């Protein structure tokens, strides 16, 4: 079995967005609770983690992941409200690979997923046909 994305997301809107995007791209994604993040990553099938940063428990999950030599190098993409600057700074200090505002995360999610699973691959986007002039 290949690598999968692991997502820890409480916001149902973002969970649905991640799930729908993954299905559209045929990308494997597994949703887990924060407390289970390190254990799931220890299974060795995690390409990257998508983590909703919302409070101190997010940082605790990252610290736990980074303390284990087997999960230390797993890329973690954190997303949060653009006004949570202190949390963003703390997340980077805790070991989050990349921190993004929710809006940027949502906008770039398809390309982000493809890049995390197959770096350097570009997804094919079909242009919508132009409507004829009237």
Secondary structure as UniProt FT lines:
FT   STRAND          4..8
FT   HELIX           12..25
FT   STRAND          29..31
FT   HELIX           34..36
FT   HELIX           37..41
FT   TURN            42..43
FT   STRAND          46..52
FT   HELIX           56..67
FT   TURN            69..73
FT   STRAND          75..80
FT   TURN            82..83
FT   HELIX           85..94
FT   STRAND          98..101
FT   HELIX           102..117
FT   TURN            119..120
//
